[in-house]
Amino acid sequence: MFSLNSVRVAPGARSALAVACGLALSAFHVGAQAEDAVAPVVVTASRMEGLLQTAAIGATVITAEQMQRAGVSDANEAVRKLAGVASRSDLSGGREQLLDLRGYGEAASANVVVLIDGIRISENENLSARMSAIPLSLIDRIEIVRGGSSVLWGEGASAGAINIILKRGERNERSARLSASVASFGAHEAQADGAWGQGAWNVDASARRVRTDGYRDNSAYKQDSGSVGVQWQQGGWRAGLRVLHEDQYARLPGSLSLSQFKQNPRQTLSPDDDANNQETRYLGNLSYQQGAWTVQLDVGQRYRESDYQYVSYGSPRVASSSEQAQVSPRVIYDRQHGDIGVKAVAGLDWQGWDFDKSGAAGKEVGQQENKAFFTHADITLPTQTRVSVGWREERVNKRDDYPGDPDWFLAPLKYNRDDKLHAGELGVNQTLLKGLDAYVRAATSYRLPNVDENRSTPASAALRPQRNRDQEIGLKWAQAGHSAAVRYFGQETDDEIAFDNVVYANTNIDPTRRRGVEIEGRWSVTRDVVLSGTWQQLTARYREGVNAGKDMILVAPHTATVRVAWRMDDRQTLDVGAQFLSSMRPGGDEANTCSRRVPSSTLLDARYGWTDKVWTLALSGTNLMDEKGYNYAYSFMCGEPSVYPYSGRALKFTVSRQF
């Protein structure tokens, strides 16, 4: 239930940073004599492969092994549980929780770019990128870059980017796996994966079927997904093509008032609402390397059809379809010139999007085209200093012909808008001692309103581009299987695009500021026990205007995770984790006048696994303490809030067979 206490002011950033630096230095002192026992972490955060340890970025990497041991169901869950990223419940009843990297609340999904192997899958609508259909068996790692990243990834990367890197096939690899699961609330899953390699060729395929009745009434969920990939490598040439398909059907349980939630959190007030989604993606890449030069081409195509109906609101069934394409050629240079190393990339990004949507008054037709040039360079000096600099210019055209919607009192709208945008970044990383690096970074980023936001603006006027300025300073330490990182960041935003409850429209709100500290670490307590954790302190406030100095809604001042991974013996593993989310202001409380808050919560999960050469048995559980809470609430004029409850305690038993 709601806490009546105010949200506590977060500790001073200077104090937190000082303590974290002390911890990092102490850890370095303890482990400095040990030899490095693990391979260095590689990231593609600059659209070139490089070492995370010496990169001037705040990034987190989740490996395939970590995901397997934690028993996560998909990439979205991995980002939340293993990287400590705050989230908000998926209001459609599915698995695509809204991920909030750095305190954007309701607009979080519009401020982070999600990619697969550098190909954008983020939407041009008010929808979260669909990550749940990507088979975990295909994922090599997930890279989470925090902070403005528009130089490399374009509009919408104001809070950062999530890049899902798929595995590259091994030569002569031949394997197959079948798995089946049963779980609480009538859930069951089945999955089949296979890979075959011969000479220069590798082929893989995966299929998955998910069914559940859901925790709440009218929250049944069905998902069928599949993937087929072909890879080829010969000499300096590499090519790949992948097809991903998903069919999803979800019932929509809707929100409950606070009193209804307390009475029965499993009930629904919308027993007939539902939604469908069908999506097919084609991902392709071709590259050639000769000496210091690499030429690469990435292409992507997506087709999506969806429909939904909110019977509870008396609205008709609405159907939409969209087609999205991307072509991204680039040239990479990587060479050592004496004691100076140079890595540079220059490329083009072209994206096209066509959209149509039925409504009560007719069909809406929209298009968007993005054309961008970007360049980024890393220079490593003999002083073990790495300097990174980047620049992007992007031209965007957005067009839409909207017939209006009398059910929502929205007038017809037609526009054809052009914008020219720029982003830049500069970072410096300095190696202080073996395994200990410090960095500073400054960047600018931007985003534009999406098609949903453009439908409802004050007087139907065009919204101005959102512009962000980032500053960040951090320490990174890695030694003998241990690692730690601490970052202090600040971001100032002008013309932030958000829904304003006073004018009841999407608008450019007053200037805002976000500041915070992020700490993450991994400690190999013994050869078989690994302890890891994350902690974020964040303040997100208006810096000007009528709400100057007040907290932004749906932003938690504190988030934290802790995990323990124990290899009990050669066959048994146990992984236990907890996620903490502090209390925050509900939606609609921009003026900070409501006494009620979204309450703090702690969710516990665990997985026990037993495996031999071919069989794996696993028992996993989520929300093991059966927390009766929620992470999203909306209150109109500080009245009784509407909430979206957490799912209750759930257990899952999985059997898999390796061939």
C-alpha positions in Angstrom: 0.0 0.0 0.0 1.0 3.7 -0.2 3.5 5.0 2.2 2.5 8.3 3.9 6.2 9.3 4.3 7.8 11.8 2.0 10.5 10.6 -0.5 13.7 11.2 1.4 16.3 13.4 -0.1 19.1 11.4 -1.6 22.6 11.6 0.0 24.9 14.2 -1.4 26.6 13.1 -4.6 30.0 14.1 -3.4 29.8 12.0 -0.3 28.6 9.0 -2.2 31.3 9.4 -4.8 34.0 9.7 -2.2 32.8 6.5 -0.4 32.6 4.6 -3.7 36.1 5.7 -4.7 37.4 4.6 -1.4 35.8 1.2 -1.8 37.2 0.9 -5.3 40.7 1.8 -4.1 40.5 -0.6 -1.2 39.5 -3.4 -3.5 42.4 -2.6 -5.8 44.8 -2.8 -2.9 43.4 -6.2 -1.9 43.6 -7.7 -5.3 46.5 -5.8 -6.9 48.9 -8.7 -6.5 46.6 -11.3 -8.2 46.9 -12.2 -11.8 44.0 -11.4 -14.1 42.0 -14.6 -14.2 39.3 -13.6 -16.7 39.2 -12.4 -20.3 38.9 -8.6 -20.7 35.3 -7.4 -21.4 34.8 -6.3 -25.0 32.1 -3.8 -26.1 30.9 -2.3 -29.4 29.7 0.9 -27.7 31.6 3.1 -30.3 30.4 0.8 -33.2 33.9 -0.7 -33.1 35.0 -3.4 -30.8 37.1 -2.2 -27.9 37.9 -2.9 -24.2 35.3 -1.7 -21.7 38.0 -1.1 -19.1 39.6 1.8 -21.0 36.5 3.2 -22.7 35.3 6.7 -21.6 31.7 5.5 -21.1 29.4 4.3 -18.3 28.5 0.8 -19.5 27.3 -2.5 -18.1 27.8 -5.9 -19.9 25.6 -8.9 -19.2 27.0 -12.2 -20.4 25.2 -15.3 -21.7 26.5 -17.3 -18.7 25.0 -14.8 -16.2 21.6 -15.0 -17.9 21.7 -18.8 -17.9 22.6 -19.1 -14.3 20.0 -16.5 -13.2 17.3 -18.3 -15.0 15.9 -15.1 -16.7 13.2 -15.6 -19.3 14.3 -13.0 -21.8 16.5 -10.0 -22.5 14.1 -7.5 -20.9 14.2 -9.4 -17.6 18.0 -9.7 -17.8 18.4 -6.0 -18.0 16.2 -5.4 -15.0 17.6 -8.2 -12.7 21.3 -8.3 -13.7 22.0 -4.7 -14.6 19.8 -3.1 -11.9 17.8 -1.0 -14.4 14.6 0.5 -13.0 11.4 -0.5 -14.8 7.7 -0.1 -14.9 5.0 -2.7 -15.4 4.0 -3.6 -18.9 0.5 -2.2 -19.2 -0.4 -4.6 -22.0 0.0 -7.6 -19.9 3.1 -8.9 -21.7 6.8 -9.2 -21.0 8.0 -5.8 -22.3 8.5 -3.8 -19.1 9.4 -0.2 -19.6 13.1 0.2 -18.9 14.2 3.5 -17.3 18.0 4.0 -17.6 18.3 7.5 -16.0 15.0 8.8 -14.6 12.6 9.6 -17.5 9.5 8.1 -15.8 6.6 7.7 -18.2 8.7 8.8 -21.3 11.5 6.3 -20.5 11.1 4.1 -23.6 11.3 7.1 -25.9 14.6 8.1 -24.4 16.6 4.9 -24.8 17.5 3.2 -28.1 17.4 -0.6 -28.3 19.4 -2.5 -30.9 20.2 -6.0 -32.1 23.8 -6.1 -33.4 23.6 -2.4 -34.0 20.3 -2.5 -35.9 17.7 -0.3 -34.3 14.5 -2.1 -33.0 13.1 0.9 -31.0 9.7 2.1 -32.1 8.5 5.4 -33.5 5.4 5.1 -31.3 4.8 5.1 -27.6 5.8 1.4 -27.3 8.7 -0.4 -25.7 11.1 -2.2 -28.0 10.1 -5.9 -28.2 13.0 -7.8 -26.6 11.2 -10.8 -25.3 11.1 -12.6 -28.6 14.9 -12.8 -29.0 15.9 -16.3 -28.1 18.3 -16.3 -25.1 20.3 -19.1 -26.8 21.3 -16.7 -29.5 22.5 -13.9 -27.2 26.2 -13.5 -26.6 25.9 -10.5 -24.4 23.9 -7.4 -23.7 25.7 -4.0 -23.6 24.0 -1.2 -21.7 25.5 2.3 -22.3 24.2 4.9 -19.9 24.0 8.6 -20.7 23.4 10.5 -23.9 24.4 8.4 -27.0 23.0 10.3 -30.0 26.4 10.5 -31.7 26.3 6.9 -32.5 22.7 5.9 -32.3 20.7 9.0 -33.2 17.5 10.5 -32.0 16.0 9.1 -28.8 19.3 8.0 -27.2 19.0 10.7 -24.5 19.3 8.2 -21.6 21.5 5.7 -23.3 21.3 2.6 -25.5 20.8 -1.2 -25.1 22.7 -3.2 -27.7 21.9 -7.0 -27.8 24.9 -8.8 -29.4 24.1 -12.2 -30.9 26.5 -15.1 -31.0 28.8 -15.7 -33.9 28.6 -19.4 -35.0 31.6 -21.6 -34.2 33.2 -23.6 -37.0 32.0 -27.1 -37.2 29.6 -26.6 -34.3 26.7 -29.1 -34.2 24.3 -29.0 -31.3 20.6 -29.2 -30.5 18.6 -28.6 -27.3 15.0 -29.2 -26.3 13.4 -27.7 -23.2 10.0 -27.6 -21.5 8.7 -25.7 -18.5 5.7 -25.6 -16.3 5.0 -22.7 -14.0 2.5 -21.1 -11.7 -0.8 -19.5 -13.0 -1.2 -22.2 -15.6 2.0 -21.3 -17.5 3.9 -23.6 -19.7 6.7 -23.2 -22.3 8.5 -25.3 -24.9 11.6 -24.4 -26.8 13.8 -26.0 -29.4 17.3 -24.8 -30.5 19.8 -26.1 -33.0 23.1 -25.1 -34.7 25.1 -26.6 -37.5 28.5 -25.6 -38.8 30.5 -26.8 -41.7 33.5 -25.0 -43.1 32.7 -21.4 -43.7 29.0 -21.8 -43.0 26.9 -21.8 -39.8 23.2 -22.2 -39.6 21.0 -21.9 -36.4 17.3 -22.1 -35.7 15.1 -21.6 -32.6 11.4 -21.9 -31.8 9.6 -21.1 -28.6 6.0 -21.3 -27.4 4.8 -19.6 -24.2 1.3 -19.8 -22.6 0.1 -18.5 -19.3 -3.3 -17.7 -17.7 -1.6 -14.8 -15.8 -1.7 -13.7 -12.2 -4.7 -11.4 -12.6 -8.1 -12.0 -14.1 -8.0 -11.3 -17.9 -4.2 -11.4 -18.0 -3.7 -14.5 -20.2 -0.7 -14.3 -22.5 0.4 -16.2 -25.6 3.6 -15.9 -27.5 5.0 -17.9 -30.4 8.4 -16.9 -31.7 11.1 -18.2 -33.9 14.5 -17.4 -35.5 16.6 -18.7 -38.4 20.1 -17.4 -39.0 22.8 -18.1 -41.6 26.4 -16.9 -41.2 29.4 -17.2 -43.6 33.0 -16.3 -43.0 35.9 -16.7 -45.5 39.2 -14.9 -45.3 38.5 -11.2 -44.5 34.8 -11.6 -45.5 31.9 -12.1 -43.1 28.2 -12.1 -43.9 25.0 -13.0 -42.0 21.3 -13.0 -42.4 18.7 -13.6 -39.7 14.9 -13.8 -39.7 13.0 -13.3 -36.4 9.2 -13.7 -36.1 6.8 -13.3 -33.2 3.0 -13.8 -32.7 1.7 -12.4 -29.5 -1.7 -12.3 -27.9 -2.4 -10.6 -24.6 -5.4 -9.9 -22.5 -5.4 -6.5 -20.8 -6.3 -6.5 -17.1 -6.0 -2.7 -16.8 -5.6 -0.7 -13.6 -7.3 -0.9 -10.2 -8.0 1.8 -7.7 -6.0 1.6 -4.5 -9.0 0.3 -2.5 -9.7 -2.3 -5.1 -6.1 -3.4 -5.1 -6.1 -3.8 -1.3 -9.4 -5.8 -1.6 -8.2 -8.2 -4.3 -5.1 -7.4 -6.5 -6.0 -10.2 -8.9 -9.3 -8.8 -10.1 -9.9 -6.8 -13.3 -12.3 -4.0 -14.3 -11.7 -4.7 -18.0 -12.6 -8.4 -18.6 -12.9 -8.0 -22.4 -9.9 -5.8 -23.3 -7.2 -7.5 -25.5 -4.4 -6.9 -27.9 -2.6 -8.8 -30.8 0.9 -8.2 -32.2 2.6 -9.9 -35.2 6.1 -9.0 -36.1 8.8 -10.1 -38.6 12.3 -8.8 -38.6 15.1 -9.3 -41.2 18.7 -8.5 -40.0 21.6 -8.6 -42.4 25.3 -7.7 -42.3 28.3 -7.9 -44.6 31.8 -6.9 -43.9 35.3 -7.1 -45.4 38.6 -6.5 -43.5 41.9 -5.8 -45.2 44.8 -4.8 -43.0 43.8 -1.8 -40.9 40.6 -1.2 -42.8 37.1 -2.7 -42.4 34.1 -1.9 -44.5 30.7 -3.0 -43.0 27.1 -2.8 -44.1 24.2 -3.4 -41.7 20.6 -3.6 -43.0 17.3 -4.3 -41.3 13.7 -4.6 -42.2 10.7 -5.0 -39.9 7.0 -5.6 -40.6 4.5 -5.3 -37.8 0.7 -5.6 -37.5 -1.2 -5.1 -34.3 -4.7 -4.5 -33.1 -6.3 -3.8 -29.7 -9.7 -3.0 -28.2 -10.5 -1.3 -24.9 -14.1 -2.5 -24.5 -14.0 -1.1 -21.0 -13.8 2.4 -22.5 -16.4 1.7 -25.2 -13.8 2.2 -28.0 -13.9 0.2 -31.3 -11.1 -2.2 -32.3 -8.1 -0.3 -33.6 -5.7 -1.9 -36.1 -2.3 -0.6 -37.2 0.6 -1.7 -39.4 4.1 -0.4 -40.0 7.2 -1.1 -42.0 10.6 0.0 -40.8 13.9 -0.2 -42.8 17.5 0.7 -41.9 20.7 0.8 -44.1 23.9 1.6 -42.3 27.3 1.5 -44.1 30.5 2.4 -42.3 34.2 2.3 -42.6 36.5 1.4 -39.7 40.2 2.1 -39.4 42.3 0.4 -36.6 46.1 0.7 -36.5 49.0 1.2 -34.1 51.3 4.0 -35.2 54.3 3.5 -32.9 53.2 4.2 -29.4 49.9 5.7 -30.6 46.9 3.7 -31.4 44.1 5.0 -33.6 40.6 3.6 -34.0 38.1 5.6 -36.1 34.8 5.0 -37.7 32.7 7.0 -40.1 29.3 6.0 -41.4 25.8 6.8 -42.6 22.5 5.8 -41.1 19.3 5.8 -43.2 16.0 4.8 -41.6 12.6 4.8 -43.2 9.2 4.2 -41.5 5.7 3.9 -43.0 2.7 3.6 -40.7 -1.1 3.4 -40.9 -3.7 3.0 -38.2 -7.5 2.7 -38.3 -9.6 4.8 -35.9 -13.2 5.9 -35.2 -12.9 8.7 -37.9 -10.9 6.8 -40.5 -7.3 5.8 -41.3 -4.2 7.6 -40.2 -1.1 7.5 -42.5 2.3 8.5 -41.4 5.9 8.4 -42.6 9.4 9.2 -41.2 12.8 9.4 -42.8 16.1 9.8 -41.0 19.4 10.6 -42.8 22.5 10.9 -40.7 26.3 11.1 -40.9 28.4 10.2 -37.9 32.1 9.8 -37.1 33.9 8.7 -33.9 37.6 8.3 -33.1 39.6 6.8 -30.2 43.2 7.7 -29.8 45.4 5.9 -27.3 48.5 7.8 -26.2 51.8 6.4 -24.8 50.8 7.8 -21.4 48.0 5.2 -21.3 45.5 8.0 -22.0 42.6 7.3 -24.4 40.8 10.2 -26.0 37.4 9.7 -27.6 35.6 12.2 -29.8 32.5 12.0 -31.9 30.1 14.0 -34.0 26.7 13.4 -35.7 24.5 15.3 -38.0 20.9 14.0 -38.6 18.1 15.3 -40.8 14.6 14.0 -39.9 11.4 14.4 -41.8 8.1 13.4 -40.1 4.8 13.4 -41.9 1.3 12.4 -40.8 -2.3 12.7 -41.8 -4.5 12.0 -38.8 -8.3 12.1 -39.2 -8.9 12.7 -35.5 -10.6 10.5 -32.8 -13.9 11.7 -31.4 -13.7 9.0 -28.6 -10.7 10.9 -27.2 -11.7 14.4 -28.3 -8.8 14.7 -30.7 -9.1 17.0 -33.7 -7.8 16.1 -37.2 -4.1 16.9 -37.8 -1.8 17.0 -40.8 1.8 18.0 -40.7 5.1 17.7 -42.7 8.0 18.6 -40.4 11.8 18.8 -41.1 14.5 19.0 -38.4 18.3 19.2 -38.6 20.0 18.0 -35.4 23.5 17.7 -34.1 25.2 15.7 -31.3 28.8 15.6 -30.1 30.8 13.9 -27.4 34.3 14.1 -25.9 35.8 11.6 -23.4 39.1 10.9 -21.8 40.2 7.7 -20.0 43.4 7.5 -18.0 44.9 4.3 -16.7 46.1 5.1 -13.2 47.4 1.7 -12.1 47.1 -1.8 -13.5 43.4 -2.5 -13.6 42.4 0.9 -12.3 41.1 3.6 -14.8 39.4 7.0 -14.4 37.4 8.8 -17.1 35.5 11.9 -17.8 32.9 12.4 -20.5 30.7 15.2 -22.0 28.1 14.7 -24.6 25.0 16.2 -26.2 22.0 14.3 -27.4 18.5 14.8 -28.7 15.1 13.3 -29.5 11.9 14.3 -31.4 8.3 13.6 -30.6 7.0 10.3 -31.9 3.8 9.8 -33.9 1.7 9.2 -30.8 3.0 12.3 -29.0 2.4 14.5 -32.1 -1.3 13.7 -32.1 -2.0 15.7 -28.9 -0.1 18.9 -28.4 -1.2 22.4 -27.2 -3.1 24.0 -30.1 -1.8 21.2 -32.4 1.5 23.1 -32.6 4.7 21.3 -33.5 6.9 20.4 -30.5 10.5 21.6 -30.4 13.3 19.0 -30.4 14.4 17.8 -26.9 18.1 18.6 -26.2 20.3 17.1 -23.5 23.8 18.0 -22.1 25.6 15.2 -20.2 28.6 15.3 -17.9 30.0 12.2 -16.3 33.1 11.2 -14.3 33.9 7.6 -13.2 36.4 5.1 -11.8 36.7 1.5 -13.1 38.6 -1.4 -11.5 39.1 -5.0 -12.6 41.5 -7.6 -11.2 41.6 -11.4 -10.9 37.9 -11.9 -11.5 36.8 -8.9 -9.4 35.5 -5.6 -10.8 33.9 -2.4 -9.6 32.8 0.8 -11.2 31.4 4.1 -9.8 30.0 6.9 -11.9 28.7 10.4 -11.1 26.6 11.9 -13.8 24.6 15.1 -14.5 22.3 15.8 -17.3 20.4 19.1 -18.1 17.5 18.9 -20.6 15.8 21.7 -22.5 12.4 21.3 -24.2 12.0 17.8 -22.7 9.0 16.1 -24.3 6.5 14.7 -21.8 2.8 14.6 -21.1 1.7 17.6 -19.1 -1.3 16.8 -16.8 -2.2 20.6 -16.4 -2.8 21.2 -20.1 -3.6 17.5 -20.7 -1.4 17.2 -23.8 2.1 16.3 -24.9 4.3 19.4 -24.6 7.9 20.7 -24.1 8.0 21.0 -20.3 10.1 23.4 -18.3 13.9 22.7 -18.2 14.9 19.7 -16.0 18.1 18.4 -14.4 19.1 14.8 -13.5 22.0 14.0 -11.2 23.1 10.8 -9.6 25.7 8.2 -8.6 25.8 4.6 -10.0 27.9 1.8 -8.4 28.3 -1.7 -9.6 30.6 -4.5 -8.6 31.5 -8.1 -8.9 33.5 -10.1 -6.3 34.7 -13.7 -6.6 34.5 -14.6 -2.9 35.8 -18.0 -3.7 36.3 -20.0 -6.9 32.7 -21.1 -6.7 30.9 -18.1 -5.1 30.4 -14.8 -6.9 28.7 -11.8 -5.3 27.5 -8.9 -7.5 25.4 -5.8 -7.0 24.3 -2.4 -8.3 23.1 0.8 -6.6 21.8 4.0 -8.1 21.0 7.3 -6.4 19.2 9.7 -8.6 17.5 13.1 -8.4 15.3 14.2 -11.3 13.9 17.7 -10.8 12.6 20.7 -12.7 15.3 23.4 -12.7 13.0 26.3 -13.9 9.4 27.2 -14.1 6.4 26.9 -11.8 7.7 23.5 -10.5 11.3 24.5 -10.1 13.1 22.3 -7.6 10.3 19.7 -7.5 10.7 16.0 -8.1 9.7 14.5 -11.4 7.0 11.8 -11.4 7.6 8.1 -11.5 11.3 8.3 -10.9 12.7 6.3 -8.0 15.5 8.1 -6.0 17.2 4.8 -5.2 17.4 1.5 -6.9 19.6 -1.5 -6.0 20.2 -5.1 -6.8 22.3 -7.8 -5.1 23.0 -11.4 -6.4 24.9 -14.4 -5.2 25.9 -17.1 -7.6 27.1 -20.4 -6.0 28.5 -23.3 -7.9 27.8 -26.0 -5.4 29.7 -28.7 -7.2 30.3 -29.8 -10.8 26.6 -30.4 -11.4 24.7 -28.0 -9.1 24.3 -24.2 -9.2 22.3 -21.8 -7.1 21.6 -18.1 -8.0 19.7 -15.8 -5.7 18.9 -12.1 -6.3 17.0 -9.2 -4.9 15.8 -6.0 -6.5 15.0 -2.8 -4.5 13.0 0.1 -5.8 12.5 3.1 -3.5 9.2 5.0 -3.1 8.5 7.7 -5.7 5.9 10.3 -6.7 2.9 8.9 -8.7 1.9 10.0 -12.2 0.0 13.3 -12.1 1.9 14.7 -9.1 4.2 17.1 -11.0 3.4 19.8 -8.3 4.5 17.4 -5.5 1.4 18.1 -3.5 0.1 14.5 -3.1 0.7 12.8 0.2 0.6 9.3 -1.2 3.6 7.7 -3.0 4.3 4.7 -5.0 5.6 2.5 -2.2 9.1 1.1 -2.1 9.4 -2.6 -2.8 11.9 -5.5 -2.8 11.5 -8.5 -5.1 13.4 -11.7 -4.5 14.1 -14.4 -7.1 16.2 -17.6 -7.2 17.2 -20.5 -9.5 18.6 -23.9 -8.6 20.0 -25.9 -11.5 21.3 -29.5 -11.8 23.1 -30.6 -15.0 25.1 -33.5 -16.4 26.5 -33.9 -19.9 23.1 -33.8 -21.6 20.3 -33.1 -19.0 19.5 -30.0 -17.1 16.9 -29.6 -14.4 16.1 -26.2 -13.0 13.7 -24.8 -10.4 13.3 -21.0 -10.4 11.0 -18.5 -8.6 10.1 -14.9 -8.9 8.7 -12.6 -6.3 9.4 -15.3 -3.7 8.3 -13.2 -0.8 5.0 -12.6 -2.6 5.3 -8.8 -2.4 1.9 -7.2 -2.7 3.0 -4.0 -4.4 3.3 -2.1 -7.7 5.8 0.2 -9.4 3.3 2.3 -11.4 0.4 4.5 -10.1 -1.4 7.5 -11.4 -3.3 10.0 -9.3 -5.6 12.7 -10.8 -5.6 15.9 -8.6 -4.2 13.8 -5.7 -7.3 11.6 -5.6 -7.3 7.8 -5.1 -4.6 6.5 -7.4 -5.0 3.9 -10.1 -2.3 1.1 -9.8 -0.9 -1.8 -11.8 -0.1 -4.7 -9.3 3.0 -6.9 -9.3 2.4 -10.5 -10.2 2.4 -12.8 -7.2 4.9 -15.5 -6.2 5.6 -17.8 -9.2 7.6 -21.0 -9.5 8.9 -22.6 -12.7 10.3 -26.1 -13.3 12.3 -26.6 -16.4 13.8 -29.8 -18.1 16.2 -29.5 -21.0 18.1 -32.1 -23.1 21.2 -31.3 -25.0 22.0 -33.4 -28.1 
